[in-house]
Amino acid sequence: MIVAAPTPASSSASRPRGPLDSNSRPQAASADSELRYDPAADLRWLLLRPWIWIGRLVVVLSTLGSLAVSLAVQGNSSDPEVQRGLARRILTTLSGLGPCFIKVGQALSTRPDLVRRDWLDELTRLQDDLPAFPHAIALQLIEQELGAPADQLFDDFPDYPVAAASLGQVYKARLADGQWVAVKVQRPQLPFLLRRDLVLIRSLAILVAPLLPLNLGFGLGAIIDEFGQTLFDEIDYRKEAANAEHFARLFEGQPEVMVPRVERHLSARRVLTTQWVNGTKMQNRRELEAHHLDPSALIRTGVIAGLQQLLEFGYFHADPHPGNLFALPGKTNGLGHVGYVDFGMMDSLSDSDRLTLTGAVVHLINRDFEALAQDFIVLGFLNPKADLAPIVPALEEVLGGALGENVGNFNFKAITDRFSELMYDYPFRVPARFALIIRAVVSQEGLAMRLDPDFRIIRVAYPYVARRLLAGDTAEMREKLLEVIFDREGRLRIERLENLLAVVDNEQPGADLLPVARDGLRLLLGRDGSGLRQRLLLSLVSDDRLNTDDLRALLKLVRRRFSARRLAGGVLARLNPLAA
């Protein structure tokens, strides 16, 4: 089994005023004052220091320009050696430019649909295979942060790290009680380096935004600001410790999701100590299979856990790249066991946004594009004053074909390409608060596609949302269920109920309907189902007469979907271990 640890990145505090470099910081300034990202103040700070930004700008432009020329000249070559050379050139260029650019490369390393596959192996090295900073500096930081030398705090502390990434490096150490831990130590001068490069990246991006072939000029600066804030949120390890503990509480009782324990007494702003994780990186299917791990079961766990974070918890891991997810032995209910690490890049979703996103998925299932357009307005992707008359047909054209009869062909890259056209022709924009969500979703899909090129995230997302809706396990889900299956006049929409059941029943006929039947009966007959029972009776009785057409259609649907033969087949499928 490959031994893996949390990758070296992290979390944040706040900084009340503009940044200062190490040569001009007042003695009285607190350590926390470095950790607040303020684009306006940071721009003023850098402009007043031309000796910093002029030289750095020349380096960035010349380095990226040289890389662009190489890609333009050799990018279409069919020679494998040439492509491997370009991949190494990309790796060395991004790693040489520092943390901000490494983060861009990390995001690209999760997108096999955007980046040539023969480049991906090199780009994945940006996750935890970068040059380490000097060991002596790491020891000095540990003593400064924890108040004692490493050899006094740990029973065994190595002379070299096991992994190094953009924001720090990880050591495998042993405590006095024999427990192995991962000690993450931050790279020196990170606040200064991040602030300098973020100002330059933001300024260059805003300058070139009008030249982009997308309608992204509005909000591009805000999206970069969101990225900048998350980077500064990653460099206070106290915050990351709190994030990890909160994340662990959310998944408590779910053995398929593992979160390492934080050793608080050995953690501080620039040092984080957590339980060591023994696992296999989720980046190579053959390697997983060599360790007798099921890639498909692991993918399902990762996607379902991601959906829970977005649609149930409203709190999500925004950086699920292969360096931050590890495959562990075992299965629970057909789901593989996955260990999460690196909780520096986390974000929250409001209850309103979370429910609207859930509703948007349901509207996609039911091909209700008018309601979907309203969801886009509520979420901020469309202006409330936008004329929906031309937008609804455009949505149906873009999403209808992809989500129509063959849901299995859906992937976010294809939809993103089509949406690019919509964003150019219609008043769509990406709200800054969704930048991390989109990044997390596409990273999750990219990771899954890396392990299984035929994987489609919607195959898991659709049934997950449909099951939650039909179970009505929360007040908000019950309210959403009533909204979906009854129209404004209170009539039962049999076709909507049929769509939801079909989605649940699609992947493994009969097997997934067993819990749906159980939860549905519990809801219909239980105390929480009073609203559903009332609406159902009112829909079946109108003008003091029984609506026999709807009643017959409902009974026919129940007999067809929940026949004894289908349910018995589902029981056998669940009992058969090969079906998991």
Secondary structure, 3 states (H helix, E strand, C coil): CCEECCCCCCECCCCCCCCCCCCCCCCCCCHHHHCCCCHHHHHHHHHCCHHHHHHHHHHHHHHHHHHHHHHHHHCCCCCHHHHHHHHHHHHHHHHHHCHHHHHHHHHHCCCCCCCCHHHHHHHCHHHHECCCCCHHHHHHHHHHHHCCCHHHHCCECCCCCCEECCCEEEEEEECCCCCEEEEEEECCCHHHHHHHHHHHHHHHHHHHHHHCCCCCCCCHHHHHHHHHHHHHHCECHHHHHHHHHHHHHHCCCCCCEECCCECHHHCCCCEEEEECEECEECCCHHHHHHCCCCHHHHHHHHHHHHHHHHHHHCEEECCCCHHHEEEEEEEECCEEEEEECCCCCEEECCHHHHHHHHHHHHHHHCCCHHHHHHHHHHHCCECCCCCCCCHHHHHHHHHHHHHCCCHHHCCHHHHHHHHHHHHHHCCECCCHHHHHHHHHHHHHHHHHHHHCCCCCCHHHHHHHHHHHHHHCCCHHHHHHHHHHHECCCCCECHHHHHHHHHHHHHCCCCCCHHHHHHHHHHHHHCHHHHHHHHHHHHHHEECCEECHHHHHHHHHHHHHHCCHHHHHHHHHHHHCHHHC
